[in-house]
Amino acid sequence: MKYISTRGQAPVLSFEDAILAGLATDGGLYVPETLPQFSQEEIASWAGLSYQELAFKVMAPFVDGEIPDDDLRELIANTYSTFRHDAIAPLVQTAHNEFILELFQGPTLAFKDFALQFLGNLLDYVLKKRDQRVVIMGATSGDTGSAAIEGCRHSDNVDIFILHPHNRVSEVQRRQMTTVLENNVFNIALKGNFDDCQNMVKASFGDQSFLPEGRQLVAVNSINWARIMAQIVYYFYAGLALGAPHRPVAFSVPTGNFGDIFAGYLASRMGLPVDQLVIGTNANDILHRCISANDHSLHQLVHSLSPSMDIMVSSNFERMLFDLYDRDGAAINKLMTDFKATGNLKLSDSALTKARELFTSYRLDDDEMVRVIADVWEHTEYLLDPHTAIGVEAARKTRRRQDIPMVCLATAHPAKFPEAVRKAGYPQDPPLPHHMADLFEREERYAVQDNELSAVQQFMKDNIRQ
Ligand SMILES: *Cc1c(COP(=O)(O)O)cnc(C)c1O
């Protein structure tokens, strides 16, 4: 399988090179040249497979023999052995034909573990084979950092540096990162905000000359293709559990950077009968405005109670646009260049029509979201986290057919976001799962750094292992 850039100007890469590349040199994102297609008979034959067996079926065509089958199976087995629930992605019913897909059973309690546990193992495997060492650098406002650290803590060939805004992530989120004490893990608390962190990472990817000879930076944000790929699996898993491919299914996804829901779109393109994909956003609603009113324009960032969806632009939407514009790299290049210059992007009529065939969208502010947590708790005694609550309500508000099962993706465990849960009237901080119960007693390690690029890069240089 070859991987091509959404902007059509960058070198075509193999699977392994694409996951090491991050952004393409033309500013685009890597996507597979063709999508694997599964027939209804083949999908039907997967009913009853374990999550790990299914993951192999879905991902193998993307890897296309670059990793031997037995090795890929072992990578998958190792990845999901750290999950607390034997079903890996269990389903819970919350209303008639409405289900919650619990994607928070991994080590850091958010769906990002599905992709980042896999990416960590995959990088370790590929780098060992190539006898190569890399440096991971990433910025986080919460969930990505801990999931990436957890995924890479045992990788001998990776040094990982994660920047978070000093005093601006929740204590649970900080401790999930800073209590990992392996000597290849470095947490930097930057005296600045999340944008400052992100800008520093961007600048460092742009000019990597500060790194020791022979090292390169690798991205772990959702522009990395391996993350999207690993997320396709749970759409098939939930679909099969609810009667696909004999029956269609629908999904609702709390959306920020559009990585998670894009995987659902790919599942439908690969043969899973998906009737509807619901985009739920918080007040940072660029995607809701785009789908509902063709208004994809930059607005100010709003800090919400669902912080993992606080974005101004959804980076993976470019991959969607690439398909909506019939994979015309030149058209995407122009669209994105204009967007950068003007802060505005209008979809063509045909692109918007195509998008609306599958996608609906809905936006909730904090007050509405809190009411949803309270309402679902009252009716089912099921406690939603704030992100999941947005997806549940977006599904209830825009659902097209009651007779088709609606799967709401639960992207985080409520214990990660006690503030929102308390506001909903829940009488206590939701307890952390057993394996993390002592999180607040664990030793922490992190470096507080001034908001200065040269200082951060010097810190990295001093700590990258020989
Ligand atoms: C990252 C995240 C999201 C948003 O996912 P995208 O792939 O960026 O759209 C939603 N909920 C939680 C809890 C997250 O951590």
The ligand as a Gaussian input file, in Angstrom:
#p B3LYP/6-31G(d) Opt

LIG

0 1
 C       -9.319000      13.784000      21.709000
 C      -10.665000      13.671000      22.311000
 C      -11.832000      13.942000      21.575000
 C      -11.803000      14.448000      20.152000
 O      -11.334000      13.502000      19.234000
 P      -10.877000      13.945000      17.774000
 O      -10.312000      12.744000      17.141000
 O       -9.827000      15.026000      17.983000
 O      -12.071000      14.488000      17.069000
 C      -13.054000      13.740000      22.193000
 N      -13.134000      13.325000      23.475000
 C      -12.043000      13.061000      24.206000
 C      -12.211000      12.620000      25.611000
 C      -10.764000      13.209000      23.660000
 O       -9.679000      12.935000      24.411000

